[in-house]
Amino acid sequence: MMACRAFYLRCRNAKDAKMSLWQQLLTSKKFTAMVIGIAATFLSTRFGLDEAATQEVMAVIIAYIIGQGIADHGKEAVKEEAAA
């Protein structure tokens, strides 16, 4: 009976971890920017927009994602220093 209970708890924790991952992705600024970039690329090819304009938009989105990654890394470093 204990083995069944332990298995149930592991499965439930795995489900919670998966939901947490989805929640993290959906609230991530980098993920949102990536989705917008993919949508912009798709829409520009679909509607025949200027390729140069599309590249400029993608450059801005990529710069934003890189900048956000650097900011997140800085936040993590501050947390580690505070914990030490």
Phi and psi in radians as a Rosetta constraint file:
Dihedral C 1 N 2 CA 2 C 2 CIRCULARHARMONIC -1.148 0.35
Dihedral N 2 CA 2 C 2 N 3 CIRCULARHARMONIC -0.623 0.35
Dihedral C 2 N 3 CA 3 C 3 CIRCULARHARMONIC -1.124 0.35
Dihedral N 3 CA 3 C 3 N 4 CIRCULARHARMONIC -0.687 0.35
Dihedral C 3 N 4 CA 4 C 4 CIRCULARHARMONIC -1.130 0.35
Dihedral N 4 CA 4 C 4 N 5 CIRCULARHARMONIC -0.718 0.35
Dihedral C 4 N 5 CA 5 C 5 CIRCULARHARMONIC -1.123 0.35
Dihedral N 5 CA 5 C 5 N 6 CIRCULARHARMONIC -0.759 0.35
Dihedral C 5 N 6 CA 6 C 6 CIRCULARHARMONIC -1.106 0.35
Dihedral N 6 CA 6 C 6 N 7 CIRCULARHARMONIC -0.716 0.35
Dihedral C 6 N 7 CA 7 C 7 CIRCULARHARMONIC -1.101 0.35
Dihedral N 7 CA 7 C 7 N 8 CIRCULARHARMONIC -0.756 0.35
Dihedral C 7 N 8 CA 8 C 8 CIRCULARHARMONIC -1.056 0.35
Dihedral N 8 CA 8 C 8 N 9 CIRCULARHARMONIC -0.782 0.35
Dihedral C 8 N 9 CA 9 C 9 CIRCULARHARMONIC -1.131 0.35
Dihedral N 9 CA 9 C 9 N 10 CIRCULARHARMONIC -0.684 0.35
Dihedral C 9 N 10 CA 10 C 10 CIRCULARHARMONIC -1.122 0.35
Dihedral N 10 CA 10 C 10 N 11 CIRCULARHARMONIC -0.721 0.35
Dihedral C 10 N 11 CA 11 C 11 CIRCULARHARMONIC -1.160 0.35
Dihedral N 11 CA 11 C 11 N 12 CIRCULARHARMONIC -0.728 0.35
Dihedral C 11 N 12 CA 12 C 12 CIRCULARHARMONIC -1.137 0.35
Dihedral N 12 CA 12 C 12 N 13 CIRCULARHARMONIC -0.728 0.35
Dihedral C 12 N 13 CA 13 C 13 CIRCULARHARMONIC -1.133 0.35
Dihedral N 13 CA 13 C 13 N 14 CIRCULARHARMONIC -0.625 0.35
Dihedral C 13 N 14 CA 14 C 14 CIRCULARHARMONIC -1.141 0.35
Dihedral N 14 CA 14 C 14 N 15 CIRCULARHARMONIC -0.716 0.35
Dihedral C 14 N 15 CA 15 C 15 CIRCULARHARMONIC -1.111 0.35
Dihedral N 15 CA 15 C 15 N 16 CIRCULARHARMONIC -0.739 0.35
Dihedral C 15 N 16 CA 16 C 16 CIRCULARHARMONIC -1.093 0.35
Dihedral N 16 CA 16 C 16 N 17 CIRCULARHARMONIC -0.679 0.35
Dihedral C 16 N 17 CA 17 C 17 CIRCULARHARMONIC -1.139 0.35
Dihedral N 17 CA 17 C 17 N 18 CIRCULARHARMONIC -0.693 0.35
Dihedral C 17 N 18 CA 18 C 18 CIRCULARHARMONIC -1.149 0.35
Dihedral N 18 CA 18 C 18 N 19 CIRCULARHARMONIC -0.747 0.35
Dihedral C 18 N 19 CA 19 C 19 CIRCULARHARMONIC -1.119 0.35
Dihedral N 19 CA 19 C 19 N 20 CIRCULARHARMONIC -0.674 0.35
Dihedral C 19 N 20 CA 20 C 20 CIRCULARHARMONIC -1.100 0.35
Dihedral N 20 CA 20 C 20 N 21 CIRCULARHARMONIC -0.681 0.35
Dihedral C 20 N 21 CA 21 C 21 CIRCULARHARMONIC -1.102 0.35
Dihedral N 21 CA 21 C 21 N 22 CIRCULARHARMONIC -0.785 0.35
Dihedral C 21 N 22 CA 22 C 22 CIRCULARHARMONIC -1.120 0.35
Dihedral N 22 CA 22 C 22 N 23 CIRCULARHARMONIC -0.702 0.35
Dihedral C 22 N 23 CA 23 C 23 CIRCULARHARMONIC -1.117 0.35
Dihedral N 23 CA 23 C 23 N 24 CIRCULARHARMONIC -0.685 0.35
Dihedral C 23 N 24 CA 24 C 24 CIRCULARHARMONIC -1.128 0.35
Dihedral N 24 CA 24 C 24 N 25 CIRCULARHARMONIC -0.744 0.35
Dihedral C 24 N 25 CA 25 C 25 CIRCULARHARMONIC -1.122 0.35
Dihedral N 25 CA 25 C 25 N 26 CIRCULARHARMONIC -0.786 0.35
Dihedral C 25 N 26 CA 26 C 26 CIRCULARHARMONIC -1.239 0.35
Dihedral N 26 CA 26 C 26 N 27 CIRCULARHARMONIC -0.375 0.35
Dihedral C 26 N 27 CA 27 C 27 CIRCULARHARMONIC -1.752 0.35
Dihedral N 27 CA 27 C 27 N 28 CIRCULARHARMONIC 0.020 0.35
Dihedral C 27 N 28 CA 28 C 28 CIRCULARHARMONIC -1.393 0.35
Dihedral N 28 CA 28 C 28 N 29 CIRCULARHARMONIC 2.288 0.35
Dihedral C 28 N 29 CA 29 C 29 CIRCULARHARMONIC -1.186 0.35
Dihedral N 29 CA 29 C 29 N 30 CIRCULARHARMONIC -0.643 0.35
Dihedral C 29 N 30 CA 30 C 30 CIRCULARHARMONIC -1.152 0.35
Dihedral N 30 CA 30 C 30 N 31 CIRCULARHARMONIC -0.733 0.35
Dihedral C 30 N 31 CA 31 C 31 CIRCULARHARMONIC -1.131 0.35
Dihedral N 31 CA 31 C 31 N 32 CIRCULARHARMONIC -0.739 0.35
Dihedral C 31 N 32 CA 32 C 32 CIRCULARHARMONIC -1.079 0.35
Dihedral N 32 CA 32 C 32 N 33 CIRCULARHARMONIC -0.737 0.35
Dihedral C 32 N 33 CA 33 C 33 CIRCULARHARMONIC -1.122 0.35
Dihedral N 33 CA 33 C 33 N 34 CIRCULARHARMONIC -0.679 0.35
Dihedral C 33 N 34 CA 34 C 34 CIRCULARHARMONIC -1.107 0.35
Dihedral N 34 CA 34 C 34 N 35 CIRCULARHARMONIC -0.759 0.35
Dihedral C 34 N 35 CA 35 C 35 CIRCULARHARMONIC -1.106 0.35
Dihedral N 35 CA 35 C 35 N 36 CIRCULARHARMONIC -0.726 0.35
Dihedral C 35 N 36 CA 36 C 36 CIRCULARHARMONIC -1.106 0.35
Dihedral N 36 CA 36 C 36 N 37 CIRCULARHARMONIC -0.708 0.35
Dihedral C 36 N 37 CA 37 C 37 CIRCULARHARMONIC -1.097 0.35
Dihedral N 37 CA 37 C 37 N 38 CIRCULARHARMONIC -0.740 0.35
Dihedral C 37 N 38 CA 38 C 38 CIRCULARHARMONIC -1.138 0.35
Dihedral N 38 CA 38 C 38 N 39 CIRCULARHARMONIC -0.742 0.35
Dihedral C 38 N 39 CA 39 C 39 CIRCULARHARMONIC -1.130 0.35
Dihedral N 39 CA 39 C 39 N 40 CIRCULARHARMONIC -0.713 0.35
Dihedral C 39 N 40 CA 40 C 40 CIRCULARHARMONIC -1.107 0.35
Dihedral N 40 CA 40 C 40 N 41 CIRCULARHARMONIC -0.717 0.35
Dihedral C 40 N 41 CA 41 C 41 CIRCULARHARMONIC -1.118 0.35
Dihedral N 41 CA 41 C 41 N 42 CIRCULARHARMONIC -0.798 0.35
Dihedral C 41 N 42 CA 42 C 42 CIRCULARHARMONIC -1.071 0.35
Dihedral N 42 CA 42 C 42 N 43 CIRCULARHARMONIC -0.811 0.35
Dihedral C 42 N 43 CA 43 C 43 CIRCULARHARMONIC -1.173 0.35
Dihedral N 43 CA 43 C 43 N 44 CIRCULARHARMONIC -0.607 0.35
Dihedral C 43 N 44 CA 44 C 44 CIRCULARHARMONIC -1.182 0.35
Dihedral N 44 CA 44 C 44 N 45 CIRCULARHARMONIC -0.650 0.35
Dihedral C 44 N 45 CA 45 C 45 CIRCULARHARMONIC -1.302 0.35
Dihedral N 45 CA 45 C 45 N 46 CIRCULARHARMONIC -0.587 0.35
Dihedral C 45 N 46 CA 46 C 46 CIRCULARHARMONIC -1.177 0.35
Dihedral N 46 CA 46 C 46 N 47 CIRCULARHARMONIC -0.697 0.35
Dihedral C 46 N 47 CA 47 C 47 CIRCULARHARMONIC -1.808 0.35
Dihedral N 47 CA 47 C 47 N 48 CIRCULARHARMONIC 0.116 0.35
Dihedral C 47 N 48 CA 48 C 48 CIRCULARHARMONIC 1.159 0.35
Dihedral N 48 CA 48 C 48 N 49 CIRCULARHARMONIC 0.680 0.35
Dihedral C 48 N 49 CA 49 C 49 CIRCULARHARMONIC -1.307 0.35
Dihedral N 49 CA 49 C 49 N 50 CIRCULARHARMONIC 2.864 0.35
Dihedral C 49 N 50 CA 50 C 50 CIRCULARHARMONIC -1.051 0.35
Dihedral N 50 CA 50 C 50 N 51 CIRCULARHARMONIC 2.288 0.35
Dihedral C 50 N 51 CA 51 C 51 CIRCULARHARMONIC -1.157 0.35
Dihedral N 51 CA 51 C 51 N 52 CIRCULARHARMONIC -0.625 0.35
Dihedral C 51 N 52 CA 52 C 52 CIRCULARHARMONIC -1.136 0.35
Dihedral N 52 CA 52 C 52 N 53 CIRCULARHARMONIC -0.712 0.35
Dihedral C 52 N 53 CA 53 C 53 CIRCULARHARMONIC -1.137 0.35
Dihedral N 53 CA 53 C 53 N 54 CIRCULARHARMONIC -0.701 0.35
Dihedral C 53 N 54 CA 54 C 54 CIRCULARHARMONIC -1.101 0.35
Dihedral N 54 CA 54 C 54 N 55 CIRCULARHARMONIC -0.726 0.35
Dihedral C 54 N 55 CA 55 C 55 CIRCULARHARMONIC -1.125 0.35
Dihedral N 55 CA 55 C 55 N 56 CIRCULARHARMONIC -0.649 0.35
Dihedral C 55 N 56 CA 56 C 56 CIRCULARHARMONIC -1.140 0.35
Dihedral N 56 CA 56 C 56 N 57 CIRCULARHARMONIC -0.752 0.35
Dihedral C 56 N 57 CA 57 C 57 CIRCULARHARMONIC -1.094 0.35
Dihedral N 57 CA 57 C 57 N 58 CIRCULARHARMONIC -0.761 0.35
Dihedral C 57 N 58 CA 58 C 58 CIRCULARHARMONIC -1.132 0.35
Dihedral N 58 CA 58 C 58 N 59 CIRCULARHARMONIC -0.637 0.35
Dihedral C 58 N 59 CA 59 C 59 CIRCULARHARMONIC -1.105 0.35
Dihedral N 59 CA 59 C 59 N 60 CIRCULARHARMONIC -0.702 0.35
Dihedral C 59 N 60 CA 60 C 60 CIRCULARHARMONIC -1.142 0.35
Dihedral N 60 CA 60 C 60 N 61 CIRCULARHARMONIC -0.751 0.35
Dihedral C 60 N 61 CA 61 C 61 CIRCULARHARMONIC -1.143 0.35
Dihedral N 61 CA 61 C 61 N 62 CIRCULARHARMONIC -0.744 0.35
Dihedral C 61 N 62 CA 62 C 62 CIRCULARHARMONIC -1.117 0.35
Dihedral N 62 CA 62 C 62 N 63 CIRCULARHARMONIC -0.738 0.35
Dihedral C 62 N 63 CA 63 C 63 CIRCULARHARMONIC -1.085 0.35
Dihedral N 63 CA 63 C 63 N 64 CIRCULARHARMONIC -0.690 0.35
Dihedral C 63 N 64 CA 64 C 64 CIRCULARHARMONIC -1.104 0.35
Dihedral N 64 CA 64 C 64 N 65 CIRCULARHARMONIC -0.779 0.35
Dihedral C 64 N 65 CA 65 C 65 CIRCULARHARMONIC -1.105 0.35
Dihedral N 65 CA 65 C 65 N 66 CIRCULARHARMONIC -0.752 0.35
Dihedral C 65 N 66 CA 66 C 66 CIRCULARHARMONIC -1.123 0.35
Dihedral N 66 CA 66 C 66 N 67 CIRCULARHARMONIC -0.777 0.35
Dihedral C 66 N 67 CA 67 C 67 CIRCULARHARMONIC -1.078 0.35
Dihedral N 67 CA 67 C 67 N 68 CIRCULARHARMONIC -0.707 0.35
Dihedral C 67 N 68 CA 68 C 68 CIRCULARHARMONIC -1.158 0.35
Dihedral N 68 CA 68 C 68 N 69 CIRCULARHARMONIC -0.645 0.35
Dihedral C 68 N 69 CA 69 C 69 CIRCULARHARMONIC -1.121 0.35
Dihedral N 69 CA 69 C 69 N 70 CIRCULARHARMONIC -0.714 0.35
Dihedral C 69 N 70 CA 70 C 70 CIRCULARHARMONIC -1.131 0.35
Dihedral N 70 CA 70 C 70 N 71 CIRCULARHARMONIC -0.730 0.35
Dihedral C 70 N 71 CA 71 C 71 CIRCULARHARMONIC -1.105 0.35
Dihedral N 71 CA 71 C 71 N 72 CIRCULARHARMONIC -0.728 0.35
Dihedral C 71 N 72 CA 72 C 72 CIRCULARHARMONIC -1.121 0.35
Dihedral N 72 CA 72 C 72 N 73 CIRCULARHARMONIC -0.662 0.35
Dihedral C 72 N 73 CA 73 C 73 CIRCULARHARMONIC -1.123 0.35
Dihedral N 73 CA 73 C 73 N 74 CIRCULARHARMONIC -0.696 0.35
Dihedral C 73 N 74 CA 74 C 74 CIRCULARHARMONIC -1.127 0.35
Dihedral N 74 CA 74 C 74 N 75 CIRCULARHARMONIC -0.693 0.35
Dihedral C 74 N 75 CA 75 C 75 CIRCULARHARMONIC -1.095 0.35
Dihedral N 75 CA 75 C 75 N 76 CIRCULARHARMONIC -0.718 0.35
Dihedral C 75 N 76 CA 76 C 76 CIRCULARHARMONIC -1.138 0.35
Dihedral N 76 CA 76 C 76 N 77 CIRCULARHARMONIC -0.677 0.35
Dihedral C 76 N 77 CA 77 C 77 CIRCULARHARMONIC -1.138 0.35
Dihedral N 77 CA 77 C 77 N 78 CIRCULARHARMONIC -0.687 0.35
Dihedral C 77 N 78 CA 78 C 78 CIRCULARHARMONIC -1.137 0.35
Dihedral N 78 CA 78 C 78 N 79 CIRCULARHARMONIC -0.719 0.35
Dihedral C 78 N 79 CA 79 C 79 CIRCULARHARMONIC -1.098 0.35
Dihedral N 79 CA 79 C 79 N 80 CIRCULARHARMONIC -0.713 0.35
Dihedral C 79 N 80 CA 80 C 80 CIRCULARHARMONIC -1.163 0.35
Dihedral N 80 CA 80 C 80 N 81 CIRCULARHARMONIC -0.680 0.35
Dihedral C 80 N 81 CA 81 C 81 CIRCULARHARMONIC -1.167 0.35
Dihedral N 81 CA 81 C 81 N 82 CIRCULARHARMONIC -0.656 0.35
Dihedral C 81 N 82 CA 82 C 82 CIRCULARHARMONIC -1.198 0.35
Dihedral N 82 CA 82 C 82 N 83 CIRCULARHARMONIC -0.596 0.35
Dihedral C 82 N 83 CA 83 C 83 CIRCULARHARMONIC -1.281 0.35
Dihedral N 83 CA 83 C 83 N 84 CIRCULARHARMONIC -0.471 0.35
